[in-house]
Amino acid sequence: MSSSVKPRIRYDSGEQKKSHIGERLRDERISLKLTQVDLATALGVSRRSVIDWEKGVATPNAEVLAALADLGCDVLYVLVGIRSIGQPASNDLRLQEPLAPGRDLMHQVRAGLLLQNTTLADWCRKREVNASAVRQAIYGTWAGPKGRAMRTEVLKAAGVRGAE
């Protein structure tokens, strides 16, 4: 009978872990080319909150982490320091390979629009188009010719390459 050795797991103290989370959050914010003010505005929090997270004084809650994911932030990296599979490590939203319609494409569109100081909702309002229809086009559930045209238009506006 062979005995297996269990790997030891070293847990960081809370203070040290917060500091690392803050540093990685800052890395992700910078890779998305967002200022602290831009990130705070996009998340609906104060700039002070973003500063506190990045300094390790506080940590973002689950709701904020979900919103960060919607912006294209690699939340797994922020939390544990491991890059998600398929998550670009470059600072450029223009990916080498186009994304298929779906959640990843939605993240890239939202991040691209944020870099232009707008949101998907604002973009839809300015063009007087239904935001729900735009989301369906990006996710690929509205796949007809009009849906593909809508997806192409929003991808162009966000500066993101996407599946045609």
N, C-alpha and C positions, 0 to 999 in steps of 0.2 A: 504494500500500500504506500503510495507516494504522498508526501505531504506538500501542500502548496503554501507558498508564502504570500500572505496578504500584503499588498503595498501599503505603506504608511502614508497617511494623508496629513499634511501639515496645514493647519488652519491658521490664517493670519489673525491678528487681533483686529477688532472692529475698526480701530483708528487707522491702522495700516491699510486695511481693505478699502475704506472710504477714500483714502488718498489715491490709491491706484484707480478706483472707479472714476474719480474726478479727473485724473490725468488722461484716462482713456476717453472720457466724455469730451474733454477738450480736444483731443486728437480727432475724434469723429466730427466735432463741430467745425474744426478748421478744414478737414478734408471735404466737408460739404460747402466750404467757402462762406460760412455764416459768422457774423459777429455775435457777441453775447446778446446784444439787443435784438438782432434778427431771430435768434433761437428763442429768446424769451417771448417775443411777439408771436412766433409760430406756435409755441406751446401754451400760450395764454397765461404765462407766469411773469413774475417781476425779474428784472435783470439781476437783482440781489440774489434771487433763488439760483440762477445759473452760476453766479459767482461763488455762492456757497457750495454748490455741487462740485464745481471745478477745484475749489480749495480743499474739499474733503470735510467741510464743516457739516454738511448734510448730504443726504442721498435722495435721488429722485424716486417717487413712488411708482407703483405699477401703471397707473394711468398715464403718467408722464413718459414712462418707458414705452408704452404702446404708441403714444404720439410721436416719440422719437423714431420708432420703427417706421411709422407712416411717412416720415421725412426722408427715409433712406438710411438712417443710422443703423449700424450693425450693433444691436443691443447685446447680443451674446458677447461680442468683443468688449463692450463697455463693462459688462458685469463680471466676466471671468477672464478676459484677455485672450480669448480664442476666436479667430475669425470664422464667421459662418461660411459654409460651402457656397460658392457662387457669389459671395459678396466681393465687389471690386475693392482692391486695396489702393487703387489710384485715386487721385483727387479730381479726376475728370469724369463728368457724367456721360460723356460720349463713349459708350462701351465699344469694345472691339467687335463683339458679336451682338446683333440686335436681340432685344428681349422679346419673348413671346407675350401676347396679351396675358395679363394677370396681375397679381399683387406686386411682384417686383417692378413691373412696368409702372404701376400706379405710384410706387415709392419714388421712382426716378422722375416721373412727371411732376409730382408735388415738390420735390427738391429743386428741380429745374425752374419751376415757376417761382419758388421762394427766392432763388438767386436773382430773379428779376423783380423782386419786391412785390410779388403778387401771390395770390392763392388760387387754387382751382375754382373755388366758389366765386372769387372776384372775376376771374377769367370768363366764367360762364355768364355772370351778370353783364359784363361789358359787351358780350356778343349776343346777349339775349337768347341763350340756349339753355335747355333743361340740364341741370347738373347731374341728375340721375341718368339721363341718356348718355352724357359724356362718360360717367363712371362705367356704364355698361359697355360702351365702346372700348374703353381702356382695358377692362377685364375680359373682353372678347365675347360677352354674352349677347351683344348686338353686333352680329357678324355680317350683316348685309352690306350692300354697297354704300349706303348712307352711314352706317356704323364705321366702316373702314375709312371713309372720307373724314368723319369726325375725329377718329383716332389719329389719322395722319395730321390733321390740322392742330390738334392739341400737342402732339409730339413735336411738331415744328415750332410751335409757340414756346414750348418748354426747353427746346434745344436738345432733345433726347432722340437718339436713334431707336426705332422700334420695329417690330415685325410688320411687314407690309402684307 
